[in-house]
């Protein structure tokens, strides 16, 4: 990892380094995805089977996984894994139940306003697969939807080389309460859930991470169906003081960047001594890790150690970064919590590793990336809720505000708006 000192390179250069644009347009990917979308819309299931055999598995024979296989998978996985998944599921459910909102009403003399809060009817869950399985993602996106009250959960994941779904993914789907699972991956899965096919029902919203093709499909189909977010490669920022454990800091950086060579890792600290110690620790650790090639590439291309002038400046730089994951490795992390405004998930203290957030603690690990934590939130219960406002005025209450309404309507040039009010007040006068 390259080391930068703020007092040498300047704040402008550091800001540029930390502002990551991992969601740049790619005309070639856009063209491929648009062709896939058009094909799925026109051909439905036959296109899904053909594309699945082309991209995922030549052995793919059917799209839907029988529901009985979900429970069977949960019974077949190792007992310690099932116990771990169920513990994680309980924590995720408990955390998201705190986020539930209810409808409300504001009654006043002659008028009532309020809001109804309702869950979406059907949601599509996208879970990456193919060469790997991500049962944690099934829990992290499926359980908040279930807590919100979504009626039906549809899960799409690519088939493995044997034409089947990963056993761990199916087990997690059973634990999360998923209703139906389909062996469809990539952009075609997004298109299938957006438009619906003979086999796959049309959903109201699609959530879950994916590669660049999945993200482009989500971007192109937003409006046909709602989407959660466009998630880029994972990223982590470790904010540490001189008392931080260098090995812990190094491991937290490596934890996120081992996902993919496009992942990013940053250390921000006012301590040159710590910066050097972390740099040395990373060098030693990378050589021992099975994914050392990925780690090396990610850190060389998207890693940086930044030595700043104070903890105040460190917090400011962390907000510029607006990372997906932020680790506060400082003596008293709660003193800094209120000074951090932009982060997807904040892991606090030496003994809250990134692994906790990814698997067990409770908050969803589906988080805003590429600096979008400046304005976006993690996946949460509200992701699966919609709201309607309602208004009731009595005749007397309308008469009280009639002049105000007509004044505002005519100020904007909308005579019919004004007439709609005056017709009612005239009718009241004639009664």
Secondary structure, DSSP 8 states (H G I E B T S, - for coil): -EEEEHHHH-HHHHHHHH--------HHHHHHHHHHHHHHHHHTHHHHHHHHHHHT-TT---SEE-THHHHHHHHHS-HHHHHHHHHHHHHHHHHHHTT----EEEEETTEEEEEEEEE-SEEEEE---SSS--HHHHHHHHHHHHHHT-SEEEEEE---TTSS--HHHHHHHHHHT--EEEE--HHHHHHHHHH--SSS---SEEE----HHHHHHHHHHBTTBEE-----S-EEEEEE-TTS-HHHHHHHHHHHHTT-TT-EEEEEES-HHHHHHHHHHHHHHHHHSTTHHHHHHHHHHHEEEEE-S-HHHHHHHHHHHT-SEEEEESTTHHHHHTT--S-SEEEESTT--HHHHHHTSSS-S----TTGGGT---S-GGGGEEEEEEEEE-HHHHHHHHHHHHHHHHHTT-HHHHHHHHHHHHHHHH-
